[in-house]
Amino acid sequence: MPKELTSWSGLEAGLRSAGEALLNRRLKVAVTGLSRSGKTVFITCLAHHLEHGTGLPFLNAVADRRFRGARILNELPEGVDAFPYHAHAAALRGDRPYWPDPSTDLSLLRLELRFQPRRGLTTMTGERHLMLDIVDYPGEWLIDLPLLGQSYDAWAEVTLPRLERPPYRGRMRAFLDADTERDAAALVKFYVAGLESCREDRLSLLQPGRALTPSSFSVLPEDVLFAPVPPDHPLAPTYRRRYDDYLERWVAPFKTHVVDAVDRQIVLVDVLESLNRGPAHFEDARASIAMILQGFNYGRSGYWQRLLAPKVERLIFCATKADHVAATQHANLKLLLQDMVDDAARRVRLEGIPTESLAIAALRSTDTVKTHYDNQLLSCVRGVLDDTRRERIIFPGEVPPTMPREADWDAQHFDFRRFAPRRLAESGPGRNGSGHIRLDQVLEAAVGDRLM
């Protein structure tokens, strides 16, 4: 069996444990998001606060003083790497903290949560535990999931026109203008170079996603890469074979052994960056989120279904980096997120599962301050800018409560700045969550019912 398939199978076996699943003592959570949405920092800060049992006042088990804390487990399925929590936490705890690099490979964070059950809700006495599994992987992998429902020709038919339009056209010009008709490798190089340029411009509908994330687990042989061409193109038969091989070897195992094995889902969205980039980028992000959610199975699961065919039974949408705007804008940020994901979330709600939307920051980098300017009292943010490493007080502007119309884009210039991280605080008495924004509410929505 190929190495990558062995690793996938080992991961699935590790995530599905009959005894733990039937006793509701294992929970698999997918932290989903496009590239650079903040997954790495989110998972690191989540583990930090759970490990120390502090800074989570709105997690009911903590508020009730029933939460004992958590420990990170190192016993993982064979062939699966541990999420590099300690390395990422060290980056955020240093004297000069910095944002850790995004994920380039598959990894697993396994936490054992210990808590005291509520009286009257169980006949069991004493401390209980919940095994929490979070599988981390590059956001680019998710955008490949819709390919499983498309033939190569159908994919090329919708992809080529998109690449001809802004904002893709300028970045993909070398590929679109290439007259290479016989050299499959040469044309793919033009195509992948264009995808890499689009990613630098924060575009998301980039397929195949693994062409952008070379890693020890997912190194793609050159002869499996493909590019979109018309059905009568001389290279179309070659790319059709490569496309089918890619789906069979990489995308289908990822869906079967990872995507289809989760119970809860947290979707991270960098709404502010989408506003910064303009209407075409905003629409690109919205469409990408909708495509990603199509790859997950939603619905309520009974005990046996959780073991044999689990479904996502809770869904939480999070607008990340809420600290980059004033606290007075958080309500609008939440409303804009809801509007942005409404089409994608509607199908999920039809399955009868609860959804929730929150404006969050896994690690707070700013404070909201009031400033007088031109006889007005403005709500601003104070923090260290990531590019200059200098502390500034900035008025970031207002977040619209709904998706901007064409006239709104013309009338308002969005410029939400990126801030450097503050030091991730060590645990200790008196620390009640000032280091994040609503991370505890995300945890309550995702796992709170299993800590009863």
C-alpha positions, -999 to 999 in steps of 0.1 A, spaced: 0 0 0 14 35 -8 28 54 21 1 81 19 -27 56 20 -11 38 50 -10 71 69 -46 79 60 -58 45 72 -38 48 104 -54 82 111 -89 69 105 -83 39 129 -70 63 155 -100 86 152 -126 59 154 -126 40 186 -157 19 193 -156 20 231 -149 57 233 -174 67 206 -202 47 222 -196 62 256 -196 98 241 -160 101 254 -143 109 220 -151 139 199 -135 148 165 -135 185 156 -126 199 122 -111 234 123 -118 244 87 -106 275 69 -91 290 38 -54 295 37 -42 322 63 -76 323 81 -58 317 114 -62 280 120 -27 275 134 -30 302 160 -66 292 168 -56 256 175 -25 266 195 -44 291 217 -73 266 222 -49 240 234 -31 265 257 -62 276 275 -76 241 278 -43 227 291 -42 253 319 -79 255 325 -78 293 326 -91 322 306 -124 304 296 -151 320 318 -179 313 292 -172 276 290 -199 264 313 -177 236 328 -152 262 338 -178 286 351 -193 258 372 -158 249 385 -162 214 371 -133 216 346 -101 201 358 -79 209 328 -65 190 299 -33 173 288 -19 168 254 -15 132 245 15 120 224 1 85 216 -10 90 180 -18 67 151 12 53 133 24 75 105 6 107 117 26 136 130 17 155 162 5 190 158 36 211 167 18 228 196 49 235 217 68 250 188 39 273 179 33 282 216 70 291 219 66 315 190 38 333 207 54 332 242 88 347 233 101 381 242 94 391 207 63 370 197 56 363 161 28 346 141 38 309 135 40 296 100 8 280 85 4 243 82 20 225 53 12 189 63 -12 167 81 -10 166 119 -31 157 149 -37 174 182 -51 150 208 -63 164 241 -77 146 271 -102 169 289 -109 161 325 -141 173 342 -166 166 369 -201 158 356 -230 178 367 -250 163 396 -283 147 386 -273 143 349 -255 109 354 -254 80 377 -217 79 374 -195 94 401 -161 108 401 -141 125 374 -147 119 337 -127 125 306 -133 135 270 -108 127 242 -107 157 218 -91 151 184 -83 180 161 -68 172 127 -48 201 112 -40 203 75 -34 231 49 -64 251 39 -55 245 3 -64 208 6 -101 217 13 -107 234 -20 -101 201 -38 -131 184 -22 -156 196 -49 -134 179 -76 -148 145 -64 -181 154 -80 -167 167 -113 -151 152 -144 -119 167 -157 -138 183 -186 -165 197 -164 -138 212 -141 -118 227 -170 -150 241 -185 -157 262 -153 -121 270 -144 -109 284 -177 -135 312 -179 -127 322 -143 -90 325 -150 -98 348 -179 -116 373 -156 -101 397 -130 -86 393 -105 -72 360 -119 -64 372 -154 -33 392 -146 -18 365 -124 -25 337 -149 -15 356 -181 17 335 -187 -4 303 -186 -33 316 -206 -10 330 -233 13 299 -235 14 282 -269 27 249 -254 5 222 -269 27 191 -267 47 195 -235 25 186 -205 52 194 -179 59 229 -194 23 239 -194 18 227 -159 47 248 -147 31 279 -162 -2 270 -145 13 262 -110 33 294 -111 1 313 -118 -16 296 -89 12 305 -66 9 342 -77 -28 341 -71 -23 327 -36 1 356 -28 -28 379 -38 -50 360 -13 -72 343 -38 -87 309 -28 -102 290 -57 -69 274 -66 -70 238 -78 -52 214 -74 -46 226 -38 -17 202 -31 3 218 -59 7 247 -35 16 228 -4 46 205 -9 53 185 22 66 153 35 32 137 35 18 151 2 47 155 -22 31 152 -56 50 135 -84 53 157 -114 34 133 -136 2 137 -115 -1 175 -119 -26 188 -144 -39 221 -159 -72 231 -174 -74 229 -212 -103 226 -236 -116 191 -244 -100 192 -280 -66 203 -267 -38 178 -276 -29 175 -238 -65 169 -227 -62 131 -226 -30 133 -205 -45 157 -181 -77 136 -178 -56 106 -167 -36 127 -142 -68 143 -128 -84 110 -121 -52 96 -106 -50 127 -84 -85 123 -71 -80 86 -64 -47 89 -46 -50 122 -27 -85 138 -26 -107 107 -20 -85 93 9 -85 127 25 -123 129 24 -128 93 35 -104 92 64 -104 128 76 -133 149 64 -159 121 68 -147 112 103 -155 145 121 -184 152 145 -182 190 149 -169 217 126 -155 252 133 -151 273 101 -127 303 103 -132 332 79 -109 362 76 -137 386 67 -116 418 72 -89 407 46 -117 399 21 -130 435 26 -95 449 22 -89 431 -11 -121 444 -28 -153 430 -43 -137 403 -65 -117 388 -37 -147 390 -13 -168 370 -38 -140 346 -43 -138 339 -6 -175 336 -3 -177 311 -32 -147 291 -17 -164 287 16 -196 274 -1 -175 249 -21 -156 236 10 -188 230 30 -202 209 1 -175 183 9 -187 176 45 -216 155 56 -241 172 79 -268 157 101 -277 143 135 -259 111 145 -269 83 168 -245 62 188 -238 36 161 -237 63 134 -209 81 153 -189 50 151 -197 37 116 -206 69 96 -203 100 116 -218 133 105 -211 169 114 -237 176 140 -227 212 150 -213 240 129 -197 272 142 -187 300 119 -160 324 132 -149 358 118 -113 358 129 -90 387 139 -119 406 156 -93 424 176 -82 443 145 -113 464 147 -129 482 177 -152 463 200 -181 485 188 -177 468 153 -179 432 165 -217 431 161 -214 443 125 -186 418 119 -208 390 131 -237 401 109 -215 404 78 -201 369 84 -237 356 86 -246 373 54 -214 360 37 -220 324 46 -258 324 44 -261 304 12 -237 278 24 -252 275 58 -288 272 45 -282 236 33 -267 228 67 -297 242 86 -320 221 65 -304 190 80 -316 202 114 -282 208 130 -275 240 150 -252 267 136 -237 297 153 -217 327 142 -191 346 163 -166 374 159 -134 361 176 -97 365 181 -78 335 194 -50 358 206 -59 394 213 -34 418 198 -50 452 205 -71 472 229 -101 493 220 -95 530 230 -115 562 226 -99 591 207 -111 626 200 -107 637 164 -123 666 146 -148 671 174 -158 634 173 -152 606 198 -139 577 178 -135 540 188 -99 531 177 -76 501 183 -41 503 199 -15 478 191 19 470 175 17 469 137 31 437 122 50 455 94 67 483 114 67 467 149 57 501 163 27 508 185 0 528 169 -35 540 176 -56 535 145 -91 542 135 -98 510 114 -131 522 100 -165 506 101 -175 471 92 -206 469 70 -234 447 85 -242 432 51 -223 424 20 -213 457 3 -231 466 -29 -212 480 -59 -219 516 -48 -206 508 -13 -173 495 -26 -169 527 -46 -178 549 -17 -157 533 11 -121 522 11 -114 494 35 -80 493 51 -79 470 81 -43 467 93 -25 436 105 -11 437 140 17 417 156 8 392 183 10 400 219 27 375 242 6 345 250 2 347 287 13 319 310 -14 304 332 -19 318 367 -44 332 392 -65 361 381 -62 356 343 -98 355 331 -96 356 293 -83 390 284 -59 373 260 -86 363 235 -120 373 223 -148 347 226 -126 317 223 -144 302 253 -178 308 235 -165 288 205 -155 260 228 -189 260 245 -207 259 212 -184 231 199 -179 208 229 -198 222 259 -226 196 257 -200 168 261 -187 183 293 -220 179 312 
